[in-house]
């Protein structure tokens, strides 16, 4: 169970990574920063969680990677979505929309009776 708001709910990291890469390729720390921006700072993805997830997602065929130069002039691995990754993003987005709707209904979110 999550102990604070910054803990990732199980299953959210993959969809957040996919969404972060939807517009452009990014290196690992760029992905982490983008997730922070997308979630208004609610999720702070640490390298120990991020890089194993990136590797797993690359193995699954959702991402490709190539080496390039980061804005700090350091060598960095950049990740991009594959066609399969874009399909997975759509699938996960639909799944999370259903989950969010169901949880909102169960908790009475959006109802005046709160």
Secondary structure by P-SEA (a helix, b strand, c coil): cccccccccccaaaaaaaaaaccccccaaaaaaaaaaaacccccccccccaaaaaaaaaaccbbbbbbbcccccbbbbbbbcaaaaaaaaaaaaaaaaaaaaaaaaaccccccc
